[in-house]
Amino acid sequence: MVDPGERSSTSIVVACAQTDPILGDIEANTDMTVEAIRGAVALGADVIVLPECASGGWAFADRAESAAAAQPLTGSTIRAWEQVAMEHNVWVSGGFGEKADGGALYNSAVLVGPNGVESLYRKVHLWNSENLAFDPGNLGYPVTETPFGRVGMLICYDAWVPESFRSLAVAGADLVLAPSDWVPNPHQPADMPPLAHLMVTAGAHSNQMYVAAASRYGIERGQQFIGSSMIADHTGWPLARAGGGEEIIVAQIDPIGSRSARRNDPFNRPLWDRRVSQYEMGEVRAH
Amino acid sequence: MVDPGERSSTSIVVACAQTDPILGDIEANTDMTVEAIRGAVALGADVIVLPECASGGWAFADRAESAAAAQPLTGSTIRAWEQVAMEHNVWVSGGFGEKADGGALYNSAVLVGPNGVESLYRKVHLWNSENLAFDPGNLGYPVTETPFGRVGMLICYDAWVPESFRSLAVAGADLVLAPSDWVPNPHQPADMPPLAHLMVTAGAHSNQMYVAAASRYGIERGQQFIGSSMIADHTGWPLARAGGGEEIIVAQIDPIGSRSARRNDPFNRPLWDRRVSQYEMGEVRAH
């Protein structure tokens, strides 16, 4: 619990809440996430991040299974998040399987505030078997004005592709919320952090913005998830890190109040030192 | 020393040799680098990476000092590297202060093979006080065909800007050589690796290519350098890491032989999973 007396007028408390969804059981998972949101509120959170696919689980064998666990943006899980966000005057970002027009299925994340849905993101980079269950996202990387700064979202493996963080930074994001279902990396040396933490640190540092990434835990159809949620400040280093089970981490951050300090960082300014004319960012030319 | 019997026909041994240059003393520094190259050759190296600004030192107060320690591409240090590369049939990449036409001064790196200079790179992202001593690089990120694969270069802080690695990957690089003068990060938590290692791991992993980064050690005008050179394989994880003093690290890698395995990596394919249409990679739009 953060003492409100210590907070500047633009500071907020961001929380990442780890859950272990039940594959296909939207009702149970929705209750689970609402309970997690209330737990984060009790810790003083203003913004709560939930895992990827928090509403329906992740390990779908095919599109039929994925569709059965998907819902439109007006679905029951998002309604429940809107309700609890309004009730407690907080913001929630969580992942859900989205059923869209024409039978499209997206691995999506929503940003919900006290007045309802504020932003929708559809995972651009599908990982592994997700290609069997979802269509690739088609909304780019939206950035939304909120009372606590400009906020964008990405989902899990998107963080492995540096254009994700960069696109959000170019659009002015102060804070990135990253619902995730992080898995173990098969080659991680014992003395190195999880690859997910390296990607969050590199993304936050190179883009001089805050990142709050919430990952699920548990095992689903043999796939293990590591939890290990992380909140990084704009230098990339962690403000809070979770273990591998049910847990809520919180950190106080100041996305708006830090703008000048971030832009004028006396050590590294990798967002502002870019030289776009020198880059090649198109399709791979040779292999 | 790597047993040649274990090596595939396309494998090479890459080395990173740490030196502690003397500010402004090109002759002593050239001798120092030639000795380091011979040391790496004795360990079986085919490709040797030297630090950034290995010929003249780094901490120049102004352009006059930088100019006094700079040399053209035909200068004595590069001549010495050509000589030793020819003599031992090896390749060398090292950093040098470059005096170019019209009084321009670049923080440059060269790739020298047995037949002489093969590629020139000029640091695109100047860090901190380097802006007082050098002009920003104007050659983009060249990638050169060699007998052991397509090779590109970047220098130190370039690695903090993900477009550097990405531009090289887009141009088809199998291997990035990174002469560096890494400094301590003021906020590094005790249980996290140096930020430089995170940037190398993220760059190598997200671009599915090998990275060999050689950093200097020592203290120059109060600026400490951490050594800690690192060779990463195409998963990003370290094959070899150095300490903070005089040291040569080596690793066997197979940039050409791994092309198919890299492109078809069954776990993560972040270079090939890119979706360029979804990105915004221009100038920052808002802050």
Interface residues (C-beta under 8 A of the other chain):
Chain A: V124 H125 L126 W127 N128 P136 G137 N138 G140 Y141 R150 Y157 W160 V161 P162 E163 F165 R166 S167 A169 V170 A171 G172 N185 P186 H187 Q188 P189 D191 M192 P193 L195 H197 L198 M199 T201 A202 H205 S206 T235 G236 W237 P238 R259 R263 F267 N268 P270 L271 W272 D273 R274 R275 V276 Q278 Y279 E280 M281 G282 E283 V284 R285 A286 H287
Chain B: V124 H125 L126 W127 N128 P136 G137 N138 G140 Y141 R150 Y157 W160 V161 P162 E163 F165 R166 S167 A169 V170 A171 G172 N185 P186 H187 Q188 P189 D191 M192 P193 L195 H197 L198 M199 T201 A202 H205 S206 T235 G236 W237 P238 R259 R263 F267 N268 P270 L271 W272 D273 R274 R275 V276 Q278 Y279 E280 M281 G282 E283 V284 R285 A286 H287
